[in-house]
Amino acid sequence: MWLLGIVAALAGALGATMLSELRGQKSVPPLSADEGRGETSPIPESVARLLKVLPQTSVVVDSSGEVLRSTVEAQALGIVAGDRVVNRDIVEMVGEVARTGEVTERDVDLAHPSFGRVTRDMRVRVAPLSPSVTLILIEDQSESRRIDAVRRDFVANVSHELKTPVGALAILAEAVEAASDDPDQILHFARRMRIESARLAALINDIIDLSRLQGDNLLEHANVVDIDRVVAESIDATRLAADAKNIEVLRGGSGGLTVFGEEHHLVAALRNLIGNAINYSPEHTRVAIGTRLGDGVVEISVTDQGIGIAPDEQSRIFERFYRVDQARSRDTGGTGLGLAIVKHVCANHGGEVSVWSRPGEGSTFTLRIPAHTQLSDESQVSVAATTESTRLEAAS
């Protein structure tokens, strides 16, 4: 319906006088940075203004297929070359509209050398503005469809992950019922139920945390954050796990560093890294946390003497629900979301996380967050834009 409204507005603005002007215009005006075509245009100014405010890539052609006006994006995408629409699917749609006089729309997979081997998913709508003029609107839906696919996968993964502890609780409940006359068995099953309940609670909490990190209210309560405090709280939160394995947690590096962000998010990220280091390390080893300032960036590193990560798995460990060692994750109560949370926390703060690892030697995870400085208003806007861009990349 929205397309019909646009077409009606454009057709009304076009008017009868445009037809004679279009017939007298034989060449396509040169491209300009602002409008895609030059200042001398056969399109009335009212129509040109309407086309400029449309979010979609647009092309206007005459009855011979000659391009009268197009946005810069149409040429960048390889839809328009010179004064012609060169995409076969779109040319066919224009011909169909010329024959029927009806609006048509279609999904088109657009290939272009600049995309490499990847194709872009385009929603193309073609509508007649007049008997001699046709409007083409192209909307890139690649990102929205990718996000939809990610969401579907996430829901499927969550459903699968929830089945394990829920199913285990159901089985244990049946076992308790069957062993009602055996106190020792009841105690054993009760302990197992408590473990599965804790695993289920951890999974739900991680899902909630990850959903919040991917929401629109980024750094809603941001403030200057003391990194020494973040490190101290993270170590305290993992102390029991470290003591249980006689793992010594060491703190080193520079002190007095600050960043701008949300302290509890940063603590959650670092706590996940330290917890992983402890879980994947043998007893009587060490985990070291170091901090330093370099090139305006605060680096927080977590180094362990654990099992390490194979090179072919290092690129996947930040994916949701990906686990290097499924059995160990079950034993430690891991949800498979910890490193995904770390990645999103860093992205929301305009930073990044990286990993160095070698099987049998251990791993080092490094958080890099822009250091806090006294910023002007313009600088704060720039940092906010960078943070949003980094967050969008992390969502992929």
Summary of the structure (lengths in Angstrom):
residues: 396
radius of gyration: 29.2
end to end distance: 31.3
largest distance: 97.9
contacts: 1181
relative contact order: 0.08
helix: 49%
strand: 22%
